[in-house]
Amino acid sequence: MKRLNGTSILMMLTLIIYSCNNASGPATGATMPSGESGHEHLPIAAADSAKFVTKTIEVKGDVRNELHLTVDSLRKMKIITLDEFNVVCQSGATTKTDKTSKGVLLKDIIEKAVLKQENHKDRNFIIVARASDDYKATFSWGELFNNPTGENTYVLYEENGKPITEKGEMLLICTNDIKTGPRHVNWLKSIEISKVD
């Protein structure tokens, strides 16, 4: 069996890290090739991350009560403490582990905003969690309100006993995804709800 030299190993590690969803958000102006899902984070320099830091989340779109949420707003809602979970990128590599986190269910936030439903059969809504660097994660009404995903999608404000600061004050994670990285949204800026006709 052929042995790998140091350069080959370094190149392989670089490729894995580059292709991995490292949960740090896409670089400014980055675009995905036509046909790509857009669910891969691209690396961003730590020095550039400060310009993406957010302190509020706007909940808007097809809702009766638009909201502007802060960490203090979330603390007044039903708080859930999460035990250990991993952020796993598309390649399968674990990029981050949280021993404990605190946050609020995304569906509780949406219920507070109140969907503009005409009747109980009016369920065709798409929910987009958007970061300040324009990274997006999407959910459907069915995922959040008629599926275990609804009990496993959180807006977090605390990780490992400390406030979230470097990646905005709040982030979104769906802990029951097989690969949690693609719907791990740092610098969370807005939750946008749209009715599908």
Protein Blocks (a to p, Z undefined) as FASTA:
>chain_A
ZZddfklmmmmmmmmmmmpcghnopaehiacdehiaolaccdddfklmmmmpcfbdcdeh
jdfbdcdddfklmmmmccddddddddddfkopafbdcfbdcdddfklmmmmnopadfbfk
lmcccdddddfkopacdddfklmmncfklmmcccdfbeehiacfknojbdcddfkbfblm
lmccehifbdcddddZZ
